[in-house]
Amino acid sequence: MKLNTLKKLFKRKYPYSPVAYLGRKTVERSLGADIIKYKKLEQQEEKAQAVTQESSKTPEEKVDG
């Protein structure tokens, strides 16, 4: 019963983001920006961090593993 009360209390005012209503391509064109999902953004950041960590290793560390 508490869970239902909390759901009602914290219910989103609008179920979708403004981008969903307007259309992703339309918003991208009007803002001149790329819109990507948050999950994909996190994955890109993790890959970038892995690359920078790998490139910051010294040659001896790269050989050792």
ChimeraX attribute file (.defattr): number of C-alpha atoms within 10 A of each C-alpha:
attribute: neighborCount
match mode: 1-to-1
recipient: residues
	/A:1	5
	/A:2	6
	/A:3	8
	/A:4	8
	/A:5	10
	/A:6	10
	/A:7	10
	/A:8	9
	/A:9	9
	/A:10	8
	/A:11	10
	/A:12	9
	/A:13	6
	/A:14	7
	/A:15	8
	/A:16	9
	/A:17	9
	/A:18	11
	/A:19	13
	/A:20	11
	/A:21	9
	/A:22	10
	/A:23	11
	/A:24	14
	/A:25	15
	/A:26	11
	/A:27	17
	/A:28	13
	/A:29	10
	/A:30	8
	/A:31	10
	/A:32	10
	/A:33	10
	/A:34	10
	/A:35	13
	/A:36	9
	/A:37	7
	/A:38	9
	/A:39	8
	/A:40	10
	/A:41	12
	/A:42	11
	/A:43	11
	/A:44	12
	/A:45	11
	/A:46	12
	/A:47	12
	/A:48	12
	/A:49	12
	/A:50	12
	/A:51	11
	/A:52	11
	/A:53	10
	/A:54	12
	/A:55	11
	/A:56	11
	/A:57	11
	/A:58	9
	/A:59	9
	/A:60	8
	/A:61	10
	/A:62	11
	/A:63	8
	/A:64	6
	/A:65	5
